[in-house]
Amino acid sequence: MFLSLCSGGDRMERVPLGIDKLDKLIEGGIPRGFSVALLGVPGTYKSLFSRIFASEGLMRGEPVIYVTYDRSPEMVREALRGIIAARGGSPDLVEKLHLVDCWSWRIRRAAEEEGVSNPVDFQNVYKRLREISSSEKNGRLVLDSLTGVISVSHGETQREISEVFKVLKAMLKQNGYTQLYILYSNVYKKMIGPLLYSMDGIFRFRRKLEDNRYRYYISVDRLFLTEHPSELIEFVPSKNDIKLLI
């Protein structure tokens, strides 16, 4: 846990991301309860970033909720085990993860115990997250991805999704959950604006093709109550880590 001074001299708890150089650039981490969008095209390592965040929470003994729409529960757990092991922790910590399975319905498989059998109705996901976060407070949440929520919410208007999402964020904040939401920047563009507007922070991920290889960049476009640089920072991804080149 990190504490920093906010306006008025009050102490604010900050939740470290688990990427040391980036944490130092944002005063030690994300303010407790804040919501942050991870925005970028596919293939820019937003999911790896979010899993590092989740792994850091598990290694600190914090409650961690991981909502998966885009990847199987088995894949998520295996990735987290690898990250934790690479950091010197016990892979068994993954057993404490609250994995909300919104993926299995895609292949007509029964959802896991804490999963949602009908994630098409986002109210069902909201109820499950309220149940978990109310019983174990002051934790971390990853939603992979918010784009996945939009893609399965057939018949729901942009306004309906935005309104339910606002209620979700407020409930999680009240329960002390710091939240990361993955958003793809190249689809559902009309819906992205209102969702980003309601976020406390935006981390943008980019890639550039140079000399037949991709170079990857992150920028902190917005993070309320935090002094931070806004320029692009290059990073090097690996299977289990992200290294900033600063």
Sequence and secondary structure as in RCSB ss.txt:
>XXXX:A:sequence
MFLSLCSGGDRMERVPLGIDKLDKLIEGGIPRGFSVALLGVPGTYKSLFSRIFASEGLMRGEPVIYVTYDRSPEM
VREALRGIIAARGGSPDLVEKLHLVDCWSWRIRRAAEEEGVSNPVDFQNVYKRLREISSSEKNGRLVLDSLTGVI
SVSHGETQREISEVFKVLKAMLKQNGYTQLYILYSNVYKKMIGPLLYSMDGIFRFRRKLEDNRYRYYISVDRLFL
TEHPSELIEFVPSKNDIKLLI
>XXXX:A:secstr
 EEEE TTS EEEEE  S HHHHHHTTTSEETT EEEEEE TTSSHHHHHHHHHHHHHHTT  EEEEESSS HHH
HHHHHHHHHHHTT  GGGGGG EEEE SGGGGT    TTS S TTSHHHHHHHHHHHHHHS S EEEEETHHHHH
HH TT  HHHHHHHHHHHHHHHHHTT EEEEEEETTSSHHHHHHHHHT SEEEEEEEEEETTEEEEEEEEEEETT
     S EEEEE SS EEE  
